[in-house]
Each structure stands twice: as C-alpha cells, then as structure tokens.
Amino acid sequence: MTELQQTVTFAVFAAVVLCITTSWLDMAVAALLGVSALTLFGIFDHQDILEAARNSDGSLALLFGGMVMARVLEPTKIFDHLGTRFLRLTKGSGKRFLLGLVALVSTLCAFLPNATTVVLLAPVIVRICRQLGVDFVGPMVLTAIASNSAGMLTLVGDPATFMVGSAVGLSFNRYLLTMSLGGILALLVLMALLPLLVGEIWRLRRELPGDLVPEPVRWPRLCGVLLSVLAGMIGLFLVGDGLPNPIVPPAASIIGASVALLVVHGARMEPITDVVRDVDWKTLLFLFCMFCLVQAVVKTGLVERFSTSMVETFGTRIAVVAIVVLVGVGVGSTIIANIPLVAAVLFLVKSYFVIAELVPEEALTRSFIAWPEAYLPVFAAMMFGGTLGGNATVIGASANVVSAGICAAQGRPISFFRFMRYGVPVTLAQLVLGTLYVQAMFLIL
Amino acid sequence: MVMDRRCRIRWATVALWAALVAVVGEGARPALAGDTLERVRSTGVVRCGVHNGLVGFAAPSEEGRWSGMEVDFCRAVAAAVLGNADKTVLVPTLASARFPLLKSRQVDVLLRRTTWTLGREAAFEVHFAGILFYDGQSFLVPREGPVRAVEDLDGATICLVKGTTHERHLADHFRARGMAYRLAMADSHSAAVEAYRRGECTALTGDASALALVASTSGPGIAGDRVLPGFIAKEPLGPVVNRGDEEWLTIVRWVLFALIEAEERGVTRERARELRAATRDPGLAAFLGEPPGPGKSLGLADDWVLRVVESVGNYGEIFARHLGAESPAHLERGLNRLWRDGGLLYAPPFR
C-alpha cells in the first residue's frame, strides 16, 4: 500500500466514523460509501474482501443464524411466554430484572456468540420492558455490554480472548485459573454501575397483576421442534469443534437456520420469503462493510510498526508496556472491530518481545507457544482491552450494532452519543479494573 | 425488523452499486502489479533492511556513506526497478528486529546477513529469493592460543550475538559431541567483538566471513587472530521478501541471478554498455536489453540488467570490492565462486 493510499484509507475511515457519530448519514450507507471509496482508489480488491470475511470470524453467519431462529420462533409466541415468566420472577422489581438480565446474558455469552445471544434474547427483553412500562433501549444496550464483558469469562467467550489465548498457548482450564476472575470482576463492575446507568429502571417497583399468567404458546409441537433445532444449534456451538468432521460455530449457525427454515416450510407455518425478508439485512450489511474498512486500516500496517518505538521508549519495562497495550487496544476497540485490531496488536506485542530480545525470534511464528509465564500479563492486557473496549460505542462490537439495529426496528433508534452515555462509563471503569488486574498478575506470576 | 418494500429496493440498489464498483475497481487494477512493486514505484525508493554495521556487508564510512554487499544488492534492485541505484533507503537493523521489520512491511527486502533455513521460510511465512553469500559458522580464536580445532573448545566460554541462529547451532554441535561450553551473550556484533577483545571468552563464534573481517579490520588485540577451519553449520545468506507478493519475489530473485549471470558472461561495470553495442551474441544482447530483453515478463524495462551492472557491477566485482582482493578483508571466494570455477553460484537461463 502506498503512502497516498494509507492516507486515503485513514481519511475514509475517519469520514465514515464521523458520519456515524454525527448521524449525518445512515450507518450502513456511510460504511458502504467508505468501502466504495476504498475500492475506487484501488485500495480494496476482492482479495481484501475475502480477507475481511475471514477476519470477521464468521460473525455474519452467526448473526444470520440467530436472526433466523429468533424470527421463526416469533409467531409461536414463545418470547411472550418466556417474557411473562421472566417478569413474574422479577416480581415487578426493576433491580431484579436488571440483575437477572446481566446474570442470564453473562451465563449464555460465556459459551455462545455474543451477538447471537443478543438476537435471541432481544424479543424477551423488549416484551418485559413493555410489560413493565419502561424504555427497552437501556436494557438492550446493557445486554450488549454484558455480552461483550462476559466474553472475558472463558477462553472461547470472545474471538479476541481466543485469538490471544491460543497465541500464547493458554488452555481452556488455564484460562479459567488466570483470566476468568477478570471477567467476573468486569461484570460486577457493570452491575455496580446499573443504578447510575439505568437508575429509573433500577428503582422501579411495579405491582404485577395478580392474574399475570404466561401467554400460551401457539403451535406448541412446532415450537418444540424449533426449540429442539435451536438446542441442536447451541449444542453444535459447544461441541461441534470436537467432532471428527469439525463444525465451527458459524457453520453450526447456518445449519441451524437451514433446518429451522425447513421446519417452517414443512409445517406450512408461513412463507419462507417472509422469514428471510425480516432478517436484519441492514445490520449485516453494515457489519460487513465495517469489517472491510477495518481490514483496510489494518492493511496499512501502521499498528505493527510501533514495535521498535515501544522498545526504544519502554525498554524492558513490560509492566508499563502492558498498560500501554491495554489502553491502546481498549481505545482502539471503541471504533474498530476488535478481531483485526487484536490480530495486529498481537503481532506488535510479539515483535516487541523479539526486538527487546526477551524471547527468541521464533516467537513471531504461529507455532511458538512457549511464552514465559512472566509475560502473560501483557497478553492479558490485550484481552481486557480487546474485549471490554468495544463496550464504549455502538460500533465497537457486533453485539452493540445488533442491539442498536433491534432497537431501531422496534421504533427506538439509538444515536451514537446515546449509546456512549451507557458505554463510556462502563468501559472506563472496566479498563481501570483491567489495569489493576494485570498489574496484580505481574506480582503473582 | 420488518422492512417495507421501498426500503428493500433502496438497499438492493445500494448493494448492486457497491458490487458494480467492486468489479470496476478490480478490473482497473494492473494485473501484474503486486503491492510491493506498486509501492516502490509510487514512492520512488526501495527500502532494504541491512546490517547495522559490519564492514563488507553494510557499514557506514567516516563520511556516513554506507557500503557493502548488502548495500550494493539493494542498489541493484533499485536500478532494476526504478532505473536509479541511488533510490534506496537503507534501514540498519539489529538481528532481533529484522523479521518484525520485514513482516510489518517497513522494508521491501531484508538482507541483514539472514540465513536461509526451512524454519524461517515456513514459519515466518517469507520467501528467500536466493543465496547472496554462502557462509558457515565457525570460531575466531587467538593466534597464539592453544585452540587449533573446534574440539579444543571443550569447556570454553564462547562469545556470540543474541537473536541469531548461531546459538542453536553451537548447542547442537557441542551436545552431539558431548562437549561443554559457557555462553557470553552480546546484544550486537560489535559488543561481541569487544567482549572477545577483552578476553571474556576463549572464542568468538559467528559466520566465517564476519569473523575473517573482524580479524582483518578490528585492529590491536584481534588483528591476525585465526578463524578455525571448517564450518559447524551452513549459513547461506540471502535476501528475504514477504510471502504473498510473488511478483516482487521474482524480481528480487532475478536481480540476484542477473549479477551472477553477468559475471559468467564477463559483463562488467565498465564494459557493459560497450558489450551490448558490440556483441554478436543474440543471447548476450538480449540479456543486456536489446529488445525483446528479459524485462517485459517482470514488468521492468528491457535494459534493466544493463542498469544493474552499470550501477554496481557483476557479482564478482561486488565481492572483490567489499570482501575480496580489493577490500581489507581479502576473503577467498570459496563457495561463492561461479559453478564453472568449482563454486556454488549458478543462474538459470535468461530466456
């Protein structure tokens, strides 16, 4: 990429972000125009599009599957049913609702893809909020934030944790021992901030009608079959990778959606055209365009070039490097999808260690996992930054975009700044926590 | 989530337009232009990672002018691609920083005395364009000392530079023979030399050529010290480029072959242009750029070989100037002779 192309890339990316933040243009149109501009300047070609699709880690397939599952289940009224049941558990208390919501999302997202979880839970959340008579925007945003935060709980909870963890040879159990506590603390920080973020709902006490009973499910047998398909899809998320013919989560998502559509077609429940039409294509399009734009930014190679400067500036003071990485990745993740950013910073950090001669040059390769324990906190810092930084803005993570898309589809669009009112305080508090956690790791390891 | 018909039509239109733009954009890209060549042409410079200070390969003069085999190879690439050997940016680098530098695309060609190994080419996802210098790992020992062969180094302290392949070769060689040793690691070549000069180690290990240069150019305390005969490991040094840009790899590789071929054909810096005009050999004329020369298939000018040789000379001239008879080092060509002279240098046909 030439210097001019690099400049154009950053200018286009900045312009797209500006259009989104100021709402001058629809998010998807802004992103699409950005991709078009890069294509016209010869910066982006079909190889880059394939690379962007690969780096998106199957996010679009995961989302498509979740959207189809949520859509096919909708006519069965299962979400109304579950919503009412959840509402009864809250006993009309906003506090119970919020804490229960964070706990539920966290549990699911420790194992399931974040954005898919948001898609599946959204209909329930919207119904509960309507029954409680509160605005669903706050809980929807919190659902996205909780789902991102919960990504820290397990090695497979977020692509960023998986990417970094795999690169340094962390096993699932080793991750549980060293990193999961950080995820739990991040969620506790979110819970502690709930009264400030959604105080109105937190303080809500609503007398529920005594005769509040869950609405009966329509077509219970069909609903049962569709829920079985959903369970199968989730099962494949969890164990598909270990099958003799591995099925990765995005593939499981497509398989689940296909079988669900077959069930709908076979039961003559409704035309498949209607189901497919209602998929949130705009959100999928926006996300894909953002992946492409981020791919172009990463392709400039700018991030990787800081390694020599890091050695010159910080020497071998790796505790300082860890803070710089955490803050840098955290801030970067607020506007850049964390997967390509973390991939670039991973190379940067590995290069730093090699140039500083703290590890052999083989550490740059994919196969090297013999990282000394003492350097693990730097990689932990990357996980904190990559996973939690995305909470700050609506474009920081796929789950946020999906959440905003659902709110818009329900007639309550979220502006960039409205999302930030929830996201920024949480992100700041969580990144401070992350910094303390990483520094504690230096003392312990 | 329900989209009305107008909304759907709008999105479909936008998507179609984007697809059209993608197709048009792709069609507009030159079919042969790789990213590196494109970047080199647009910026007008070739960036090379070179040694941070080893006379004969890459080192600055007192006036700050860099010279050496690596520098000349970089100039040759610039002459081939840009028609001007001065259009280079030399990036002196530590051994440990060379692959990060290449992988982050801060250099277009990495030289920096980099040994071609399977592990590096496969794991770093790079390509070695060929072998610029056949070297091997050996030891520099005091002239009057008791060490006459590698076997005499059992239990010795060995000075070496961190981040190179020498440490592993040393370990493998000594372990295989049940020999003990201690390491005195240094951050750079000059630091290792100084440690050796101060007597912190019995021997200094490194590439034989570098050790010979040390012995011939390092002055009191080292001058005249001996490089032990034989190699404990092969160290073929060559230019490296990133994987994924085969067009650039091909250019760099054939610049190297051009230098070798020029020596084989007797094309020298002084006589190159004259030879081109006078020769009756169509093969030589084409080699030197008589249309159709060897440039078109590489996306270079027909006379790129002529420009290369006129700028830096042929391989033999480069060697003589920096390492051989015309240099303070007076190194033998050894394995770096042409194949017909018993060496390993061999260029495929330029047709």
Interface residues (C-beta under 8 A of the other chain):
Chain A: M1 T2 E3 L4 A28 V29 L32 V35 S36 T39 L40 G42 F44 D45 H46 I49 M67 R71 R277 D278 V279 D280 W281 K282 L285 G301 E304 R305 S307 T308 V311 F347 S351 V354 I355 A356 E357 P360 E361 E362 L364 T365 R366 S367 F368 I406 A409
Chain B: M1 V2 M3 R8 W11 V14 A15 W17 A18 V21 A22 V24 G25 E26 A28 R29 D35 E38 R39 S42 T43 L94 A95 S96 A97 F99 P100 L101 K103 S104 R105 Q106 G119 A123 F124 K162 G163 D187
